């Protein structure tokens, strides 16, 4: 109450009481009005899971903290809480994104309901045919049109698409935090894919080579091995077509002739050179893992994790013994293999309305239970970056596999996946105590 009296709202209230339906400017009337206002605000926030009220104390809840951090309306995080599910599909997540309260004011101009109807017929996902005059339905249509690279009917629609995309990433980040709090790994991975789609303007199933400039679907045949005749200079010896970015990046690393052999005759030398520059700037990340913790009779140590598994029966050396119900630290070392000479952190995203820095999201999950164990955001990797992630081992004794996903927050097709194989043995009170003491000492330094 005291805080409100120091706001411009309080000044306006006194100057124009009838506008706010204030009965009078006497102290008693003002006090009753403000008390009612505060009670309504608290009720709305509690209904949206943002706060909890216990007697005379108000406590912030996770959805409220997320809404505050990302500047979202409380109705948006309420909708997240009520609509999200453990294994939400991409189409379902697209609907949830489009229904965010932040899009409620997107303009739907005169006769645009008909334009929306016509545009919706060209899109792969159905929208509600009875709501073409809705701002949220228009948002859904504009996002699909962005992914499908469909020509928009007017400059107004281009402006509206820019407005939608300007807000999409922070809403998706909030969506990701909401899902992480629930511990849903499948939905979390799909939200990150939706983030990649928004930034690149592509569907998740599109060939990742289409990320490159000037590469269109009708040029994808160029990346197949030559059949018959004389092989072009620089053409690599490959058995099958190159159908993804990592493959092409590996073949063309420091070798312009390889890319030129693929595209010569289809594109000009200038265009091929521009593609090569973009290809060289795309991140090639090497990953190494180790686990640090306490073991009974062994003390604290660091155990390296192999990333060389190629399938089949896992060797015994892949399984790391850990105590049940104990915290360990997963060390993740990211090393950029292609050093970027330009001090530019921007990703290649020509269809996104504003510059976007390269970034990564590390997700640790247990696929058998569909549980999200940990999530960590990482910024631009220039040389070598070391990340520490706290992992709590399961209570049950036996073998368990944690899967670590290194997900790009802006590129399609550059994600990586590794397994951390744990052989969970009996818990150790000694190791638990030493782990807690070590954590407290590290917190003091």
Residue, then its C-alpha position, 0 to 999 in steps of 0.5 A: x500500500x505504501x509503495x502505491x502512494x509513491x507511484x504516478x498511478x496514485x497521483x492520477x487517481x487523486x487528479x481524476x477519481x471518477x475515471x478509476x471509479x473512486x467514490x471520493x478522495x477522502x482517506x477512507x475511500x482511497x484506503x478501501x479502493x487501494x485495499x481492493x486493488x491489492x487484493x484483486x492483484x494478489x488473487x489474480x497472481x495466485x490464480x496464475x500460480x505466480x504467488x502463494x499467500x499464507x496468512x499475511x505472507x506472500x511467497x513468489x512461486x517459480x511461474x511468477x519468477x519466470x514471468x518477472x524475468x522474461x517480462x511476461x503477463x501472468x496469464x501467459x505463464x498460467x496458460x503454460x502451466x495448464x496447457x503444457x504436457x510431458x510429451x507435447x508435440x511440436x504442433x501443440x507447442x506452436x499453438x501454446x506459443x501463439x496463444x501467449x497473452x503477448x500476442x493478444x494485441x497483434x492487429x487484425x485489420x479490415x478484411x484480414x480474416x479472409x486473407x488469413x483464411x486464404x493463407x491458412x490453406x497453403x500451410x501444413x498445420x490446420x488452424x481453427x477455421x472459426x477464429x481467423x479474426x483472432x490475433x492468436x490465430x493470425x500469430x499461428x499462421x504467420x509463424x507457419x508462413x515463416x517456417x514454410x517461406x511462403x510469400x506474404x500478401x502485404x507489407x503489413x504482414x511482413x511488419x506483423x511477422x517481425x513483431x511476432x518473431x521479436x517476442x518469440x524467443x523470450x516467450x520460448x525461453x520462458x516456456x523452456x524454463x517452465x518445462x525444466x521446472x516440471x522435469x520434462x525432457x522430451x518437451x524441453x528438447x522440442x521447445x529448443x527445436x522450435x527456437x531453432x525453427x523460429x531463428x532459421x525460418x525452417x521446419x525441423x524436418x527441412x534439410x539443414x543444408x537449406x540454412x546456407x545462403x542461395x541453397x534451395x531444395x532444387x539444388x540439393x541434388x548437387x551434393x550427391x556423388x558424381x556418377x560416370x564421366x570424369x570426376x570434377x577437381x576437388x570432388x570428394x570420394x563419397x558413397x552417398x549424398x551429403x544430406x546434412x550440415x555437419x557432413x558438408x562442414x567436415x568435407x569442406x573444412x579448409x577446402x574451397x575446391x570441394x564446395x566448388x566441385x559440388x556447386x560449380x555450374x549451378x551457382x556463380x563463383x561469388x555465391x559459392x564463395x559466400x556459402x563457403x564463408x558462412x560454412x566456415x563460420x558455423x560452429x564445429x564443437x568438440x565435446x569432452x566429459x568427466x565426472x567429479x565426486x567422492x567415492x568410499x575408500x577412494x576420496x575425491x577424484x575425477x573420472x573421464x567419460x568416453x565419447x567414442x561409443x559407436x553402437x552394440x554392446x557397451x564395454x565395461x569401461x564405459x560404466x562409471x560406479x557412483x554411489x546412490x543418492x549423492x551429488x556429483x559434478x559433470x564437467x563438460x568441456x566445449x572446444x571450438x574446432x574451427x576458430x573464428x578469426x572475426x570477433x563476431x558472435x552472431x549466428x547466420x540467420x538472415x530471416x530473423x529480424x534482429x541479430x542473434x548471438x550463437x548459444x548452446x543449451x545443455x540438457x541432461x535427461x534420463x530417456x527411460x523415465x523421460x525425466x529432465x535431470x539438468x539444463x544449462x545455457x552456454x554462451x558463444x564458444x570462442x575457444x574452450x569453455x568449461x561447464x560444471x553441472x550438478x547431478x544427483x544420482x538415483x536412489x535405486x541401485x543398478x545401471x542407468x544411462x543419462x543422455x547429454x544433449x548439446x543443443x544449438x539455440x539457433x542452428x538446425x542440424x548441429x545438435x550432439x548427443x552423448x551417453x553417461x553410463x552410471x553403475x549405481x552402487x550402495x549409498x555411502x554416508x561418508x561420501x555424502x558428508x564429504x561431498x556436502x563439505x566440499x560444496x560448502x567450502x567451494x561456496x566460500x571461495 
